[in-house]
Amino acid sequence: MRYLTTAFLALISLPAWANEPVSLLQEAQALGAPVAAVRRAIEISRQPAFKKKDALAVFDISQPSAKKRLYVVDLGSGHVTAHYAAHGKHNGPNAKATKFKGFQTDLDMVPLGPLKTAHSEVMDHYKTIVDRYDGTVYPNMIIVTLEGVTSYNNYINNTPPFKWIIHPNWYTTAAFRAKNSGMLGRSNGCITLDPVENNQLITKLEGGALVYVTVGDDPIEKYF
């Protein structure tokens, strides 16, 4: 009985992420995701602030822009997918972000840590995206606003007229990548997606999901 009690206590004392299917973390690792950051994000997503519990995203801005570095974790299906996403212009050159400290005062850097999605909407500036390389037109695009939920990133909630969003743009398309050695362009601090995937990803993440912006597996506090 003592053994059973000890085993039971050990089981319930496991960290929250240990209850996730091992296959989900293995899938994330196989795609190149920072596994410790994914585990951290899963724990954070269980907080009451995040109303949407079946999906989250981890954006690893330490990786080259030519790599699919936005990882969408579908907790319902237990699968992970990887996608292209651009970083802010003051995070570093197109090829790879090199600057992570100072994001709290530089509005052209992607804010680090846990962000929360609002509901999707149409913004005139991004409603129609035209690829400047091959002329492809992407109509009926949507965006989603991001909200900072910690003391170190909630500054993004109070910078009118600017706001942080996930949006599409021409500098993330396949044509742009083909002409730029696989690299993406850079945003003004927002998370920018390939128009081909934009609406699908925003629809999956809108309505209170966690978007966790990280520098590999590093703790965010390292960059304060």
Backbone torsions as a table, in degrees:
resi	resn	phi	psi	omega
1	MET	NA	-39.0	179.9
2	ARG	-61.5	-40.6	179.6
3	TYR	-63.6	-43.8	-179.3
4	LEU	-63.4	-40.9	179.9
5	THR	-64.9	-43.5	179.7
6	THR	-62.5	-42.4	-179.9
7	ALA	-64.2	-40.2	-180.0
8	PHE	-64.4	-44.4	179.8
9	LEU	-63.5	-38.0	178.1
10	ALA	-63.8	-38.0	-179.2
11	LEU	-65.1	-47.1	-176.0
12	ILE	-75.6	-13.7	178.7
13	SER	-90.6	-0.8	177.6
14	LEU	-62.6	148.1	176.5
15	PRO	-60.4	156.5	-174.3
16	ALA	-57.9	-37.8	-175.6
17	TRP	-67.1	-17.8	-177.6
18	ALA	-67.1	-18.3	178.2
19	ASN	-80.4	-10.7	178.4
20	GLU	-73.2	148.4	177.3
21	PRO	-56.7	133.6	178.2
22	VAL	-57.5	-34.5	-177.3
23	SER	-61.5	-32.3	179.9
24	LEU	-64.4	-46.0	179.5
25	LEU	-68.8	-35.6	176.5
26	GLN	-65.1	-39.7	179.1
27	GLU	-65.1	-41.7	177.7
28	ALA	-62.1	-43.6	179.8
29	GLN	-64.6	-40.3	179.8
30	ALA	-63.1	-29.5	179.3
31	LEU	-83.3	-8.2	179.3
32	GLY	99.8	9.0	-179.3
33	ALA	-71.8	148.9	174.1
34	PRO	-75.0	107.3	-168.1
35	VAL	-65.0	-40.6	179.0
36	ALA	-61.7	-37.8	178.4
37	ALA	-68.5	-37.0	176.7
38	VAL	-64.1	-43.7	177.2
39	ARG	-59.9	-44.8	179.4
40	ARG	-60.7	-42.7	-179.4
41	ALA	-64.3	-39.9	178.8
42	ILE	-61.0	-42.2	177.6
43	GLU	-62.1	-47.6	-177.9
44	ILE	-62.7	-37.6	-176.9
45	SER	-63.5	-17.5	179.6
46	ARG	-81.9	-6.8	178.5
47	GLN	-68.5	150.5	-177.0
48	PRO	-58.8	-24.5	-178.1
49	ALA	-61.5	-25.0	-175.5
50	PHE	-102.8	104.8	-174.8
51	LYS	-75.8	-30.0	-179.5
52	LYS	-88.6	117.6	-171.8
53	LYS	-109.0	-5.5	-173.6
54	ASP	-97.9	-2.5	-179.8
55	ALA	-155.5	150.0	174.5
56	LEU	-152.6	168.5	178.0
57	ALA	-132.2	145.9	174.6
58	VAL	-122.2	121.7	-179.5
59	PHE	-109.9	109.3	-178.3
60	ASP	-96.4	96.5	-174.8
61	ILE	-81.3	3.2	174.3
62	SER	-79.7	-15.4	-175.9
63	GLN	-87.7	155.6	178.5
64	PRO	-59.7	148.9	-178.2
65	SER	-68.9	-20.2	178.2
66	ALA	-73.7	-7.7	179.5
67	LYS	-100.6	146.9	173.1
68	LYS	-72.6	105.8	-169.2
69	ARG	-121.3	4.9	170.9
70	LEU	-100.9	114.6	-175.2
71	TYR	-106.0	119.9	178.8
72	VAL	-99.9	119.5	-177.2
73	VAL	-101.4	114.1	178.1
74	ASP	-95.1	100.5	-176.5
75	LEU	-73.2	-17.9	176.7
76	GLY	-73.2	-47.7	-178.2
77	SER	-89.7	-18.3	-177.7
78	GLY	79.0	22.0	-178.7
79	HIS	-118.4	157.9	179.6
80	VAL	-125.6	139.4	175.1
81	THR	-125.6	155.0	-178.5
82	ALA	-119.5	144.7	-172.2
83	HIS	-145.2	156.2	176.0
84	TYR	-74.5	142.4	175.6
85	ALA	-155.2	137.8	-177.6
86	ALA	-92.0	149.2	176.7
87	HIS	-101.0	174.3	-177.6
88	GLY	-72.7	152.4	-174.1
89	LYS	-67.0	-24.8	178.0
90	HIS	-92.1	2.1	171.3
91	ASN	-78.6	-14.6	180.0
92	GLY	140.7	-174.4	-176.9
93	PRO	-67.4	169.9	-178.7
94	ASN	-54.8	-39.6	-172.2
95	ALA	-63.2	-41.5	-174.4
96	LYS	-165.4	138.0	175.5
97	ALA	-67.3	138.1	-179.3
98	THR	-127.3	-10.1	-178.3
99	LYS	-120.7	127.4	-177.3
100	PHE	-127.2	-28.1	176.6
101	LYS	-77.8	149.3	178.1
102	GLY	93.3	4.9	-176.8
103	PHE	-63.6	-23.6	-177.1
104	GLN	-73.3	-16.9	-179.8
105	THR	-119.1	-6.6	-179.5
106	ASP	-110.5	106.8	-174.3
107	LEU	-74.2	-5.1	176.7
108	ASP	-99.0	14.7	174.2
109	MET	-111.3	148.7	176.2
110	VAL	-70.9	128.1	177.5
111	PRO	-67.4	139.9	-179.9
112	LEU	-90.4	162.0	174.8
113	GLY	92.8	-165.5	-175.9
114	PRO	-78.9	124.3	175.2
115	LEU	-118.4	154.3	-178.2
116	LYS	-120.3	136.4	179.6
117	THR	-82.6	147.3	170.3
118	ALA	-96.2	-155.2	176.4
119	HIS	-90.8	151.0	-179.1
120	SER	-68.3	156.3	178.6
121	GLU	-155.4	169.0	175.5
122	VAL	-99.8	129.2	176.0
123	MET	-117.1	127.7	-173.6
124	ASP	-50.6	-41.7	-175.2
125	HIS	-62.7	-29.4	-176.9
126	TYR	-115.2	9.6	-176.7
127	LYS	-62.9	-38.5	178.1
128	THR	-128.9	124.5	178.4
129	ILE	-109.9	129.7	178.0
130	VAL	-114.1	122.5	178.5
131	ASP	-69.3	120.6	-176.1
132	ARG	-76.1	-7.2	179.1
133	TYR	-98.0	-47.0	-176.4
134	ASP	-116.8	1.4	174.9
135	GLY	79.3	2.7	179.1
136	THR	-60.1	135.6	179.7
137	VAL	-106.3	128.3	178.1
138	TYR	-112.9	99.8	-177.4
139	PRO	-89.9	168.7	172.0
140	ASN	58.0	39.2	178.5
141	MET	-78.2	149.1	177.7
142	ILE	-121.0	163.0	176.4
143	ILE	-130.9	168.3	172.8
144	VAL	-139.4	135.0	179.2
145	THR	-78.2	145.0	177.5
146	LEU	-109.6	143.1	179.8
147	GLU	-120.9	131.7	173.4
148	GLY	-75.6	136.9	-174.7
149	VAL	-118.1	5.4	177.4
150	THR	-122.0	166.9	-179.6
151	SER	-65.0	-23.9	-177.8
152	TYR	-92.5	-10.4	177.0
153	ASN	-129.4	6.9	179.5
154	ASN	-78.1	0.7	173.8
155	TYR	-60.5	-25.2	-178.6
156	ILE	-70.2	-12.5	178.9
157	ASN	-84.1	-6.9	-172.1
158	ASN	-136.7	51.0	179.9
159	THR	-130.9	51.8	-179.7
160	PRO	-61.9	145.3	4.9
161	PRO	-87.2	7.1	-176.4
162	PHE	-84.4	148.0	171.0
163	LYS	-146.7	153.7	-177.7
164	TRP	-91.5	131.4	-175.5
165	ILE	-138.5	165.0	163.2
166	ILE	-101.4	127.3	-174.8
167	HIS	-149.3	164.8	175.4
168	PRO	-91.0	162.9	168.6
169	ASN	-164.7	166.9	-173.5
170	TRP	-70.5	-22.2	-176.2
171	TYR	-85.4	15.5	174.7
172	THR	-120.5	1.4	-173.3
173	THR	-75.9	166.0	177.3
174	ALA	-61.2	-37.8	179.6
175	ALA	-65.2	-41.4	177.4
176	PHE	-63.2	-45.8	-179.0
177	ARG	-61.5	-39.7	-178.9
178	ALA	-63.9	-30.8	-177.9
179	LYS	-91.7	-5.2	-174.4
180	ASN	-131.7	40.6	175.6
181	SER	55.0	32.9	177.9
182	GLY	86.7	-10.9	-176.5
183	MET	-76.3	159.4	171.5
184	LEU	-99.2	167.3	168.7
185	GLY	-81.5	-165.9	-178.0
186	ARG	-126.3	152.3	-179.4
187	SER	-97.0	-177.2	173.1
188	ASN	-94.5	26.4	177.9
189	GLY	117.2	-11.2	178.9
190	CYS	-88.1	172.9	174.4
191	ILE	-95.4	121.2	-173.3
192	THR	-115.3	131.6	-175.2
193	LEU	-110.8	161.7	171.1
194	ASP	-65.4	127.8	180.0
195	PRO	-54.7	-29.2	180.0
196	VAL	-60.9	-34.7	-176.1
197	GLU	-104.9	-12.1	-169.7
198	ASN	-51.0	-57.1	-173.7
199	ASN	-64.5	-38.2	179.5
200	GLN	-63.9	-44.1	-178.0
201	LEU	-70.3	-42.3	179.4
202	ILE	-64.2	-40.1	177.7
203	THR	-61.6	-37.5	179.3
204	LYS	-69.1	-33.3	-171.8
205	LEU	-101.0	-14.1	-175.3
206	GLU	-66.0	160.2	171.7
207	GLY	87.6	33.9	173.3
208	GLY	102.1	23.1	177.5
209	ALA	-86.3	157.0	175.0
210	LEU	-82.4	133.0	167.4
211	VAL	-119.9	111.0	-173.5
212	TYR	-103.2	113.9	-179.5
213	VAL	-96.9	123.6	-172.0
214	THR	-137.0	161.3	173.4
215	VAL	-110.1	87.8	-173.5
216	GLY	58.9	-137.7	178.5
217	ASP	-94.5	6.2	-177.6
218	ASP	-63.8	145.7	169.9
219	PRO	-66.9	142.1	-177.7
220	ILE	-60.5	-32.4	-177.2
221	GLU	-57.7	-21.8	179.4
222	LYS	-62.5	-21.2	-172.0
223	TYR	-111.6	16.7	176.0
224	PHE	-75.0	NA	NA
